[in-house]
Structure formats: structure tokens, C-alpha cells
Amino acid sequence: QVQLVESGGGLVQAGGSLRLSCKVSGLIFSINTMGWYRQAPGKQRDLVADITSGGSANYADSVKGRFTVSRDNAKNTVYLQMNSLKPEDTAVYYCNAEVRDIIRLGIYWGRGAQVTVSS
């Protein structure tokens, strides 16, 4: 069974940095796009950034120039480096990946990591 486990969330002051990691485990044949979404209280879950297996990255306008998404294909892990954090970045961050395992090609989600930015 495919599982995604996030780590690296926490509390940081405005202007600070955090790095999120998400490791995909299970009987995996391949992983296509991996990414990060976030959901603030009372709001919908929105894309923050994603990255293809070839390394092409895509960012939400609100994080361009501040966040960097990367991946280590050998470790089945995706990262999100978050710099110059703002209070409005406060949210639960969810890892997402399109994974082909022994049964199917499917979209999988992690349980989320809380990021809180204080002003």
C-alpha cells in the first residue's frame, strides 16, 4: 500500500524559513508529478507547487521567488523549501503524488503538516 509521510512543519516567525519533506513508500513502480498543497482554516485546498519526474516545477503566484520545490527520485522524496515566510502562509501543508504501484496509477495524499507563521 502506498503511503506519503510529511515532516518538517512547525512554528516560525515571519521572515523565517522551514523545509518540508515527504517520503513515498510502498510497492512503487514509478512516481509522476509530486507536489504540495495547503489549506488554511475555512479555505479550500490550493496548489502551492509541484514538480514532474523530469524536474519541471510549477508554483502558485503567491509563493514564487520564496518557495522552492525539489525531489530526490532515488529516495522517492519531495521537498519544499520555504523562505521569507509570511503569516498568510499559515496552513496545513499536504503532500501529493501520482504513483503507479502494482495495481494501478493513482493520486495519493499525505496526512498534512502544520505550518504556523507568527507576525
JOCORFEN-V539251 format. One record per helix or strand of 3 or more residues. SS is the DSSP state (H for helix, E for strand). FROM is the first residue (numbers start at 0). LEN is the number of residues. If there is no record, write none. Layout:
ss:SS from:FROM len:LEN
ss:SS from:FROM len:LEN
This chain:
ss:E from:2 len:5
ss:E from:9 len:4
ss:E from:17 len:8
ss:E from:27 len:12
ss:E from:45 len:6
ss:E from:56 len:3
ss:H from:60 len:3
ss:E from:66 len:6
ss:H from:72 len:3
ss:E from:76 len:6
ss:H from:86 len:3
ss:E from:90 len:11
ss:E from:104 len:5
ss:E from:112 len:6
